Amino acid sequence: MGIIEMYRTTNEKKYLDLAQKLINIRGESEGTDDNSDRVPFRQMRKVIGHAVRANYLFAGAADIYSETGDTTLLTPLNAVWDDVIHHKMYITGACGALYDGVSPDGTAYKPDTVQKIHQAYGKAYQLPNHSAHNETCANIGNLLWNWRMLQISADSKYADIMELALYNSILSGINLEGNKFFYTNPLSASDDYPYALRWNGGRQPYISKSNCCPPNVVRTIAETSNYFYSQVKNGLYVHLYGGNKLATKLENGSDLVLEQVTNYPWEGTIKLKIAKIQASEFSFFLRIPAWATNATLFLNGKALAVKAKAGQYVAVKRVWKTNDVLELRLPMDVQLIESNPLVEETRNQVAVMRGPLVYCVESPDLPKETNLKEVVIPVKSNWAPKWTKIVNADVIRLEGDALSYSPKNWKYTLYQPLKNQSEKKITISLIPYFAWANRGHSEMSVWMPVSR
Ligand SMILES: [Zn+2]
């Protein structure tokens, strides 16, 4: 990525040549899965390696494709993307399940070929929660890679992943006050989990040795505005939603000043107000997130007949005038999400999402003497969105009914007969995952057992 930026800045071909060479020599000498170069890049079909290095590599390769149109790079890029998104990514958009992995793991008996990998993508469906590594930088790498895939394809599936990572596994990397950081982003925390993981112990004010995540997450938040819009010959793509002002010159030569007015992701109404334009025909391409079935569009207060299909960009073309208001309404329904049953760690469990936000249960929000592990979500729960303050931030929590079971004694016990436990109806509050670990020591879980 850096060398391609040098090329774009200086226009000197030697930088583009160097970037291509760095891809071409991968796997030529003895490489490792740790560096994603055991095989030549063009032969890669699965993601195995160190998650940060892999995601940044894919982002750089996508950059080379965008400058050269070398289609031989697209086959591996599409294949590893499918592998990550369909087999190895957490519901939060986080990448790199394992602190330490090995490969190949259990698929071939050739001990001399087995390699150790640090901060590894695991096997397909291997997604532990307590011990999830999910380095903040790997999650940022997921954003950078998907941003580049979006640039070369205009396919909204990439913007969906960008938004998922931004609001969940990237934002979780920094606390609400902005002065403490996570290196790893697990999906659950339990005081009973017996491993002293290298990165246990809450958020850190400074991460020694590899102080990569804190500056990386801060600069990513600072540059988020760069990811909102793209221009094409006949219009303007709107990838992300959030209050902002855009002043630009369209490719057709018209000046455009656009104001995006919204309280997204807390609320689903997004208004694009044209503050200034020379009358000009072009299209707005608005991303309809894959979760947003029944999105609707309005122009100057009147419903538009355009079909806003989930998981696509919807085009609205007309001669735009100053003071036109294009309004998108996204349904912010609460959804219970289940995982592929091959993810053993989350079988018969659900996660709760509202819009792009993943929610979690955290111990400070539980009724007294409720054990987080004994909380069960009935499938027909109603969830009421309610404003609340966590530290300095106004966020929407979800209040709903759950069941709590009397705790069992699991000390020195790995298995025990199933007995009836007394059941209690309780009201719980879920908070956005990114906002956890801001109120002192806590237990937390994104996934909760479901009662059907
Ligand atoms: Zn890092």
Boltz pocket constraint, residues with backbone or C-beta under 6 A from the ligand:
constraints:
  - pocket:
      binder: B
      contacts: [[A, 135], [A, 136], [A, 137], [A, 138], [A, 183], [A, 210], [A, 211], [A, 212], [A, 213], [A, 214], [A, 216]]
      max_distance: 6.0
